[in-house]
Amino acid sequence: MNMRNQWPVLPIVAGLASGLLTGCGSETGSTGSSSSSVVIGMSDDVLATDPASGYDPGSWLLFNNVFQSLLSFPKGGTEPEPEAAKECAFTDTNTKVYKCTLQDGLKFSNGDALTSADVKFSFDRTLKINDGAGPAIMFPMLDRVVTPDAQTVVFRLKYADATFPSKIASGAGSIVDHQQYATNALRKDNEAVGSGPYKLDSFSHDKAVFSVNPSYKGTVKAKNTGVTLQFFHGDQAALKNSLLNKQIDVAYRGLAADDIAAIQNDSAADSGINVIEGSSAEVQHLVFNMDDPVAGKLGVRKAIAYLLDRDALVGDVYQDTATPLYSIVPSGVAGHSTSFFDTYGARPSRSKAAAALRTEGITGKVKLTLWSTPSRYGPATDQEFKAIAKQLNASGLFDANVKSVAYGQYEQDVTAGKYGVYVKGWVPDYPDPDNFTAPFFGKGNVLSNNYTNSTITGTLIPKTAAESDRASTEAEYGKLQDLVAKDVPVLPIWQAKQYAVARDSVYGLENCLDASTVFRFWEIYKG
């Protein structure tokens, strides 16, 4: 189904989007079984069980399995299709009025009926609470939610946003029971009441236990009886040992790159463990504070761009579990270009870096601190930044060092503008180029780096956001990426690959690792 080049946009109807699906792989050796539960270990924490607060990969993993959204991303697909909704569509040619009709008979896990009132409540609540660690930032365009009847929801937008369906298909669109959540306060009891495929039975510091939700009515069927998440809080060695000792079935997010490489090499020796690789749109950037007395100089930023050796980083630090990134929009997402490759090349150039510094009148070594945080943006971040500092210093043009700060303090310092050069990672909310540009370069950007470009904020972002034919935005996104490469407020470093490492009796993980970043509990089973 192609929903582009049609005015008004045709409705997203359950079942009609199936032609968009492309499988991430094939299951062999077993068929789906719901006879057992699965234990998954990960080094990420789940920072929230309340959808009005969580805006991190661990929390969205929980949301995507416990709560329904009106729309969802099918396995292998990047176009949202109905989930709690029967159908959705823009009802105007300006992409400012979006209407959804709910499926019949929806219920929350406690038996309460799910109606349009719950949908309205969920969005109104997120915006009213406006939690600093929550997803309210994704909905500046939302004017009001109207419910003509129990089955109908109408979103009226302040301005055109053709990506609105993708936004409400993400964890930010999670629907909560209005009888179980306060209007203006976050839930603090570590419980959750949703209508998704799973219900949360318990949540503690070290684990979360989920069982199949018997009240669920939607598009998927669970292939297991439940899932237990074991939290390893950044302890890679403990995560690896638990997998090797058969204490967990799956290790997801957090194994060291050399551990993954070692397990892949051992696979020929029949270790009983498999590495499943999938696509990912997760990225990492160097960010420059434009008001910093050193990093604020364009010549300094360009010199770093000319010296960065991405191939060495992903090879030496990440054992090729990531790929070099030369653009703001990653590979596999529409609008991807190679602006930084075209401008600065792939091979380090000391002569060009020195020339960039001379334009600023700099002839001596540039003293620079690279600020890192140990695990929030990948467990090898500190090691990576030390390697970057070594690359810069090897040129003889820089005197760079690395300082690592615990994430809580790190975020406060970034917001306060205390750092000149620092790391930021990004796991997309939805697989559209808008999600890699508007949050970084739009008004109130999440990078806190004091960068503004009037062409980007005044023309390119509004124009691309309003265009329902997403394929036609490629030229504008190309211009945007060229401007960023010219100004260098950020420097793309790598794009991740997704991995899950599992006992050889576990199947279905290839359906959990795609650019949507939705980790689908229901696809995993033991054979």
C-alpha positions in Angstrom: 0.0 0.0 0.0 1.3 3.4 -0.9 -0.2 6.3 1.1 1.8 8.9 -0.7 0.8 11.4 -3.4 -2.8 11.3 -2.3 -4.9 14.1 -1.0 -6.4 13.7 1.5 -4.1 11.0 2.8 -5.9 7.7 2.6 -6.7 6.1 6.0 -4.4 3.6 7.7 -6.6 0.6 7.9 -5.8 -2.6 9.8 -4.4 -5.2 7.4 -3.9 -2.9 4.4 -0.3 -2.0 5.3 0.9 -5.6 5.2 2.5 -5.0 1.8 5.0 -2.8 3.4 6.5 -5.5 5.5 9.9 -7.0 4.8 11.1 -9.7 7.1 14.3 -9.2 9.1 15.2 -12.9 8.8 13.6 -16.3 8.9 13.0 -18.7 11.8 14.4 -22.1 11.4 14.5 -25.3 13.4 11.3 -24.7 15.4 7.8 -23.4 15.3 6.2 -20.9 17.7 5.4 -22.2 21.1 3.6 -20.5 24.0 4.5 -23.2 26.5 7.3 -21.3 28.3 8.5 -17.9 29.5 11.7 -16.2 28.5 14.3 -14.5 30.6 16.0 -11.5 29.0 19.0 -9.7 30.5 20.0 -6.1 29.6 22.4 -3.5 31.0 20.0 -0.6 30.4 17.7 0.4 33.2 14.0 1.1 32.9 13.8 4.6 34.2 10.0 4.8 34.3 6.9 2.7 34.2 4.6 5.7 33.6 4.5 6.7 29.9 4.2 10.4 30.9 7.7 10.3 32.2 9.9 7.7 30.4 11.9 8.9 27.3 14.7 6.3 27.3 15.2 2.9 25.5 14.6 0.8 28.6 11.3 2.5 29.5 10.0 2.4 25.9 10.8 -1.3 25.8 8.3 -1.6 28.6 5.8 0.7 27.1 5.8 -1.0 23.7 4.8 -4.3 25.3 2.5 -3.2 28.2 0.6 -0.3 26.5 -1.2 0.0 23.2 -0.9 3.0 21.0 -3.4 3.9 18.3 -0.9 2.8 15.7 2.2 0.7 15.8 5.2 -0.3 13.7 5.0 -3.8 12.2 8.1 -6.0 12.3 10.5 -4.9 9.6 8.3 -1.9 8.6 8.7 1.9 9.0 5.1 2.9 8.2 2.7 2.8 11.1 -0.4 0.7 10.9 -3.4 0.4 13.2 -3.1 -1.2 16.6 -5.7 0.1 19.1 -7.3 1.9 16.2 -9.4 0.4 13.5 -8.3 3.1 11.1 -6.7 6.6 11.1 -6.3 9.3 8.6 -5.7 13.0 8.0 -9.1 14.4 7.1 -7.8 17.7 5.6 -5.3 18.5 2.8 -3.1 20.5 5.3 -2.2 17.6 7.6 -3.6 19.4 10.6 -6.6 17.3 11.5 -6.0 13.6 12.3 -8.9 11.2 13.0 -8.8 7.7 14.5 -11.6 5.2 15.0 -11.0 2.7 17.8 -11.4 -1.1 17.5 -14.5 -2.5 19.3 -14.2 -4.2 22.7 -10.8 -2.9 23.8 -10.0 -3.5 27.5 -7.2 -2.7 29.9 -5.5 -5.5 31.7 -7.7 -4.8 34.8 -10.8 -5.3 32.8 -11.7 -1.6 32.4 -13.0 -0.6 28.9 -10.7 1.5 26.7 -12.6 4.3 25.0 -11.7 7.6 23.3 -11.8 9.2 26.7 -8.7 7.2 27.7 -6.9 8.3 24.6 -7.7 12.0 25.2 -6.8 11.6 28.8 -3.4 10.1 28.0 -2.3 12.8 25.6 -3.7 15.6 27.8 -2.0 14.2 30.8 1.4 13.9 29.2 1.2 17.5 28.1 -0.1 18.8 31.4 2.5 17.0 33.5 5.2 18.0 31.0 7.8 16.0 32.8 11.4 16.9 31.9 12.3 13.3 31.4 9.1 12.5 29.5 7.9 12.6 25.9 5.8 15.8 26.0 8.5 17.4 24.0 7.3 15.3 21.0 3.9 17.1 20.8 4.4 20.8 20.5 2.1 20.7 17.4 -0.8 19.3 19.4 -3.6 21.9 20.0 -6.3 19.7 21.4 -7.9 16.3 21.4 -11.6 16.0 20.7 -13.8 12.9 21.3 -17.1 13.1 19.4 -18.1 9.7 20.7 -16.6 6.7 22.6 -14.9 5.2 19.5 -13.7 8.4 17.8 -10.6 10.5 18.5 -9.8 13.7 16.6 -6.4 15.4 17.0 -6.3 19.1 16.0 -2.8 20.3 15.3 -1.5 23.9 15.7 0.5 23.5 12.5 1.0 20.9 9.8 2.9 17.7 10.8 2.8 14.8 8.4 4.9 12.8 10.9 2.2 12.9 13.5 1.1 9.3 12.8 4.6 8.0 13.5 4.8 10.0 16.7 1.6 8.5 18.1 2.8 5.1 17.0 5.8 5.4 19.3 6.0 4.8 23.1 4.9 8.5 23.5 1.5 7.4 22.2 0.9 4.9 25.0 -2.7 4.8 26.2 -3.3 4.6 30.0 -6.5 3.9 32.0 -8.0 7.3 33.1 -9.4 5.6 36.2 -5.9 4.4 37.3 -3.7 7.4 36.7 -3.8 10.9 38.2 -4.4 13.8 35.8 -1.5 16.0 37.0 1.0 13.6 38.8 3.2 10.7 37.8 2.5 7.3 39.1 5.1 6.3 41.8 4.2 2.7 42.7 6.1 1.0 39.9 2.8 -0.5 38.6 1.3 -0.1 35.1 -2.2 -0.6 33.7 -2.2 -0.9 29.9 -4.0 -2.7 27.2 -1.0 -4.1 25.4 0.0 -7.8 24.7 1.6 -8.1 28.2 0.8 -6.9 31.7 3.4 -5.9 34.3 3.2 -8.3 37.2 6.0 -6.8 39.3 8.8 -4.3 39.0 11.9 -3.9 41.2 15.4 -2.7 41.1 16.8 -5.9 39.6 13.9 -7.3 37.5 10.5 -6.8 35.9 8.1 -9.7 35.4 5.6 -9.7 32.6 2.8 -12.2 31.7 0.5 -12.4 28.7 -2.4 -10.0 29.0 -5.7 -12.1 28.6 -7.7 -8.9 27.9 -5.5 -7.8 25.0 -7.2 -7.3 21.6 -4.9 -6.2 18.9 -2.8 -7.3 15.9 -0.2 -9.6 17.5 -0.2 -13.0 19.3 2.3 -13.9 22.0 4.5 -16.9 21.3 5.4 -17.3 25.0 3.7 -17.3 28.4 5.7 -14.4 29.8 8.9 -12.5 29.9 11.3 -11.6 32.8 13.7 -8.7 32.4 16.8 -8.9 34.5 18.6 -5.6 35.0 22.4 -5.6 35.1 22.8 -1.8 35.6 25.7 -1.5 33.1 27.6 -4.6 34.4 28.7 -6.1 31.1 30.7 -9.0 32.7 27.7 -10.1 34.9 25.4 -10.0 31.8 27.8 -12.1 29.8 28.4 -14.6 32.7 24.6 -15.0 33.3 24.2 -16.0 29.6 27.1 -18.4 29.6 25.9 -19.9 32.9 22.3 -20.3 31.5 20.8 -18.0 34.1 19.2 -16.0 31.3 18.0 -16.9 27.8 18.8 -13.7 26.0 21.3 -10.8 26.4 20.0 -7.6 24.8 21.6 -4.1 24.9 24.8 -4.1 26.8 27.3 -6.8 26.0 30.8 -5.5 25.2 31.7 -5.4 21.6 34.6 -7.8 22.1 32.3 -10.2 23.9 29.9 -10.2 20.9 32.9 -10.8 18.6 34.2 -13.6 20.7 30.8 -15.3 20.9 30.5 -15.0 17.1 34.0 -16.6 16.7 33.1 -19.4 19.1 29.9 -20.2 17.3 31.8 -22.6 15.0 32.7 -24.5 18.1 29.0 -25.1 18.9 29.0 -23.0 22.0 25.2 -23.3 22.3 24.9 -19.5 21.9 23.8 -17.6 18.8 24.4 -13.9 17.9 21.4 -12.3 16.1 22.2 -9.1 14.2 19.6 -6.6 13.1 19.5 -3.1 11.6 19.4 -0.1 13.8 19.0 3.7 13.5 20.8 4.4 16.8 23.5 7.0 16.4 26.2 8.8 18.3 27.6 12.3 17.8 30.2 14.6 19.1 28.4 17.8 20.1 30.0 21.3 20.2 28.8 24.1 22.4 28.7 27.0 20.0 29.1 29.5 22.9 32.3 27.8 24.2 35.5 29.9 23.7 37.3 27.0 22.0 34.7 24.7 20.5 32.7 27.7 19.4 35.3 28.5 16.8 34.4 27.0 13.4 38.0 26.3 12.5 38.4 24.2 15.6 35.3 22.2 14.8 36.4 21.7 11.2 39.9 20.6 12.3 38.3 17.9 14.4 36.1 16.8 11.5 39.2 16.5 9.3 41.1 14.4 11.9 38.3 12.0 13.1 39.1 8.4 11.9 35.7 6.7 12.2 36.9 3.4 10.6 39.6 3.0 13.3 37.0 3.7 16.1 34.5 1.2 14.9 37.2 -1.4 14.2 39.4 -1.0 17.3 36.8 0.1 20.0 33.6 -1.5 18.7 34.9 -4.6 16.9 32.8 -3.6 13.9 29.6 -3.8 15.8 28.9 -0.3 14.5 29.4 1.4 11.2 31.0 4.8 10.5 28.4 7.6 10.2 28.8 10.6 7.9 25.4 12.1 8.1 22.8 13.4 10.5 20.1 11.1 9.0 21.4 7.5 9.3 21.6 4.9 6.6 18.3 3.0 6.1 16.2 6.1 6.9 14.7 8.2 4.0 16.7 11.3 3.3 20.1 9.9 4.3 23.0 11.6 2.6 26.8 11.6 3.2 27.4 15.3 3.7 30.2 14.9 6.2 32.0 12.4 3.9 31.6 14.7 1.0 32.9 17.7 3.0 35.6 16.3 5.1 36.4 12.9 3.6 36.9 9.5 5.3 40.7 9.6 5.7 42.2 12.0 8.3 43.9 15.0 6.8 46.4 16.8 9.1 47.1 19.5 6.4 43.4 20.4 6.0 42.9 20.4 9.8 45.9 22.7 10.2 44.6 25.0 7.5 41.2 25.2 9.3 43.0 26.2 12.5 45.0 28.9 10.7 41.8 30.5 9.6 41.1 31.2 13.3 44.7 32.5 13.8 45.6 29.4 15.8 49.2 28.1 15.4 49.8 26.4 18.7 48.2 23.2 20.1 44.5 23.5 20.9 43.8 22.6 24.5 40.5 20.6 24.6 38.5 18.4 27.0 36.2 15.8 25.6 33.4 15.1 28.1 32.0 11.6 28.3 29.6 9.6 30.5 30.4 6.0 31.1 27.4 3.9 30.0 24.3 6.0 29.0 25.4 6.2 25.3 27.0 2.8 25.1 29.3 0.9 27.5 32.4 1.7 25.4 31.9 5.5 25.3 34.8 6.3 27.6 37.2 4.0 25.7 36.0 5.6 22.4 36.6 9.1 23.6 40.1 8.3 24.8 40.7 6.9 21.3 39.4 10.2 19.7 41.6 12.2 22.0 44.6 10.1 20.9 43.7 10.7 17.3 43.6 14.4 17.8 46.8 14.5 19.8 48.7 12.3 17.3 48.2 15.1 14.7 50.3 17.4 16.9 47.5 20.1 16.6 45.6 19.3 19.8 46.3 18.7 23.4 43.1 16.8 24.2 42.1 14.9 27.3 38.9 13.1 28.4 36.8 13.5 31.5 33.9 11.1 32.3 31.0 12.1 34.6 28.1 10.1 36.0 25.1 10.6 33.8 23.0 12.6 36.3 25.7 15.2 36.8 26.6 15.1 33.1 23.1 16.1 32.0 23.0 18.9 34.4 26.4 20.2 33.3 25.5 19.9 29.6 22.2 21.9 30.2 24.2 24.5 32.1 26.6 24.9 29.2 29.7 23.8 31.2 31.1 21.6 28.4 32.7 22.6 25.1 32.7 19.1 23.4 30.6 16.2 24.6 28.9 13.0 23.6 25.2 12.5 22.8 23.5 9.4 21.6 20.1 9.0 20.0 17.8 6.1 19.7 15.0 7.3 17.4 11.4 7.7 18.5 10.2 6.8 15.0 12.0 5.9 11.8 11.6 9.2 9.9 14.3 11.8 9.0 12.3 14.4 11.0 13.3 12.6 14.2 17.0 13.0 13.4 16.7 16.7 12.5 13.9 18.6 14.4 15.0 17.5 17.9 18.6 18.4 17.1 18.3 21.6 15.1 14.8 22.9 15.8 13.7 25.3 18.4 14.5 24.2 21.9 16.8 21.4 20.6 17.8 18.5 22.9 21.5 19.0 22.4 21.7 22.2 24.5 24.6 23.4 22.3 23.3 26.9 21.5 23.1 26.3 17.7 20.6 28.1 15.5 20.3 28.3 11.8 17.4 30.4 10.5 17.2 28.5 7.2 16.9 25.2 9.1 14.4 26.4 11.7 12.4 28.8 9.6 12.2 27.0 6.3 13.5 23.4 6.0 12.0 21.9 9.2 8.5 23.4 8.7 8.5 22.5 5.0 9.6 18.9 5.5 7.2 18.4 8.5 4.2 19.5 6.5 4.9 17.2 3.5 2.7 14.1 3.5 4.7 12.6 0.6 7.8 11.8 2.7 9.8 10.7 -0.4 9.5 14.2 -1.8 11.4 15.7 1.2 14.8 14.2 0.1 16.1 17.4 -1.5 15.2 19.5 1.6 16.8 17.0 4.0 19.9 17.0 1.7 20.1 20.8 2.1 19.7 20.6 5.8 22.5 18.1 6.2 24.8 20.1 4.0 24.2 23.2 6.2 25.0 21.1 9.3 28.2 19.8 7.7 29.2 23.4 6.9 28.5 24.7 10.4 29.6 21.6 12.3 27.5 22.0 15.5 27.7 18.2 15.8 29.9 15.6 14.3 28.4 12.2 13.5 30.5 9.3 14.7 28.8 6.0 14.3 25.6 4.2 13.6 24.9 1.1 15.7 24.0 -2.4 14.7 21.5 -4.1 16.9 22.5 -7.4 18.6 20.8 -10.0 20.7 22.8 -12.9 22.0 20.7 -16.0 22.9 20.8 -19.6 23.8 20.3 -21.8 20.7 16.9 -22.9 21.9 15.5 -19.3 21.6 13.8 -18.2 18.4 12.2 -15.1 16.9 14.7 -12.4 17.9 15.3 -11.4 14.2 11.8 -9.9 14.4 12.8 -7.7 17.3 15.8 -5.9 15.8 14.8 -3.3 13.1 14.9 0.4 12.5 11.6 1.0 14.5 13.6 0.1 17.7 10.5 -1.8 19.0 11.7 -4.9 20.9 8.7 -7.2 20.5 8.4 -9.6 23.5 5.6 -11.5 21.7 7.9 -12.7 18.9 10.3 -14.6 21.2 9.9 -18.2 22.1 11.8 -21.3 23.1 11.9 -24.4 20.9 
